[in-house]
Amino acid sequence: MLERISLSTKSREEFVDITNSVQQIVTKAKTREGICIVYVPHTTAGLTVNENADPSVKADILMMLSRLIPRDDPKYGHSEGNSDGHIKSTLVGFSHVIPISDAKLTLGTWQGIFFCEFDGPRKRSVLVQVLSEKA
């Protein structure tokens, strides 16, 4: 079963917690045991699994990515002004596989799933595929 999460980002760079939306898809699939594949089909966006209890973690990650990969480096060759977004999405990655056990995502106590925007604001989507364990 392939599902789509649609979202609209509000800032050029932000992390959007999509954990509950992904869990709703797992619940809808009625999968007790299996895996959940979460995929971002965009070249200037990514996906990460990280702490969702303290919002300063998201801010710290975005701060360090911006420090490592500045927005307006004069040496960028790409003319659209979003080279940093392409590089950040490459480093962060675009997919995760999360085990499902007892019909729930098996995330750690403090973990959440975040859509990572690096060239917003935009309308974006996340694809979620739930695969059930065969008996």
C-alpha positions as CSV (number, residue, x, y, z in Angstrom):
1,M,0.0,0.0,0.0
2,L,1.5,3.4,-1.1
3,E,0.1,6.5,0.6
4,R,1.0,10.2,0.2
5,I,1.3,12.8,2.9
6,S,0.8,16.3,1.6
7,L,2.2,19.3,3.4
8,S,3.0,22.9,2.9
9,T,6.1,24.3,4.5
10,K,6.2,27.8,5.8
11,S,9.9,28.7,5.9
12,R,12.9,28.3,3.6
13,E,14.3,25.8,6.1
14,E,12.4,23.9,8.7
15,F,11.7,20.4,10.1
16,V,8.1,19.2,10.1
17,D,7.2,16.4,12.5
18,I,5.3,13.8,10.4
19,T,5.4,11.0,13.0
20,N,1.7,10.9,13.7
21,S,0.8,11.0,10.0
22,V,3.1,8.1,9.3
23,Q,1.7,6.1,12.2
24,Q,-1.9,6.8,10.9
25,I,-0.9,5.2,7.6
26,V,0.5,2.2,9.5
27,T,-2.7,1.9,11.5
28,K,-4.9,2.2,8.3
29,A,-2.8,-0.6,6.7
30,K,-3.7,-2.9,9.6
31,T,-0.1,-4.3,9.6
32,R,0.9,-5.9,12.9
33,E,4.5,-6.8,11.9
34,G,6.4,-5.5,8.9
35,I,8.3,-2.4,7.7
36,C,7.4,1.1,6.8
37,I,9.3,2.9,4.1
38,V,9.2,6.7,4.2
39,Y,10.5,8.5,1.1
40,V,10.8,12.1,0.0
41,P,10.6,12.7,-3.8
42,H,12.2,16.1,-3.8
43,T,15.8,17.2,-4.6
44,T,15.9,20.1,-2.0
45,A,14.2,18.3,0.9
46,G,15.0,15.3,3.0
47,L,14.0,13.1,5.9
48,T,15.5,12.4,9.3
49,V,14.7,10.5,12.4
50,N,15.7,12.4,15.5
51,E,14.7,13.8,18.8
52,N,11.1,15.2,18.9
53,A,10.9,16.1,22.6
54,D,13.1,19.2,22.6
55,P,12.6,21.7,19.7
56,S,16.1,23.1,20.2
57,V,17.5,19.9,18.6
58,K,15.8,20.8,15.3
59,A,17.1,24.4,15.5
60,D,20.6,23.2,16.3
61,I,20.7,20.8,13.4
62,L,19.4,23.5,11.0
63,M,21.9,26.0,12.4
64,M,24.9,23.6,11.9
65,L,23.8,22.7,8.4
66,S,23.6,26.4,7.5
67,R,27.0,27.0,9.0
68,L,28.5,24.0,7.1
69,I,26.6,24.8,3.8
70,P,25.9,28.5,3.5
71,R,23.1,29.7,1.3
72,D,25.0,32.2,-0.9
73,D,28.4,30.8,-1.5
74,P,29.7,32.6,-4.6
75,K,31.4,29.5,-5.8
76,Y,28.1,27.6,-6.5
77,G,27.6,26.9,-10.1
78,H,23.9,26.1,-10.0
79,S,22.1,29.3,-11.0
80,E,18.7,28.9,-9.3
81,G,20.0,30.0,-5.8
82,N,19.2,26.8,-4.1
83,S,22.5,24.9,-4.3
84,D,22.6,24.7,-0.5
85,G,19.3,23.0,-0.5
86,H,20.5,20.3,-2.9
87,I,23.6,19.7,-0.8
88,K,21.7,19.6,2.5
89,S,19.2,17.1,1.2
90,T,22.0,14.9,-0.1
91,L,23.7,14.9,3.3
92,V,20.4,14.3,5.3
93,G,19.0,11.7,2.9
94,F,15.6,11.1,1.4
95,S,14.3,7.9,2.9
96,H,14.1,5.7,6.1
97,V,13.0,2.2,6.8
98,I,11.3,1.8,10.1
99,P,10.2,-1.5,11.6
100,I,6.6,-2.1,12.6
101,S,5.9,-4.2,15.6
102,D,2.5,-4.8,17.3
103,A,1.0,-2.3,14.7
104,K,3.3,0.5,15.8
105,L,6.4,2.2,14.4
106,T,9.3,1.0,16.5
107,L,10.8,4.4,17.2
108,G,12.9,5.1,20.2
109,T,11.5,7.0,23.2
110,W,12.6,10.4,22.0
111,Q,12.5,9.8,18.2
112,G,10.3,11.4,15.7
113,I,10.2,11.4,11.9
114,F,10.9,14.8,10.3
115,F,10.4,16.1,6.8
116,C,13.3,18.5,6.2
117,E,12.7,21.5,4.1
118,F,15.7,23.2,2.6
119,D,14.2,25.4,-0.2
120,G,10.8,26.5,1.0
121,P,8.2,27.6,1.5
122,R,6.7,25.0,-0.9
123,K,3.9,22.4,-1.3
124,R,5.6,19.0,-0.7
125,S,4.8,15.4,-0.3
126,V,6.1,12.3,1.4
127,L,5.5,8.8,0.2
128,V,4.8,6.0,2.7
129,Q,4.8,2.3,1.8
130,V,3.8,-0.3,4.4
131,L,5.0,-3.9,3.8
132,S,3.5,-6.7,6.0
133,E,5.4,-9.6,7.2
134,K,4.3,-12.8,5.4
135,A,3.2,-15.7,7.6
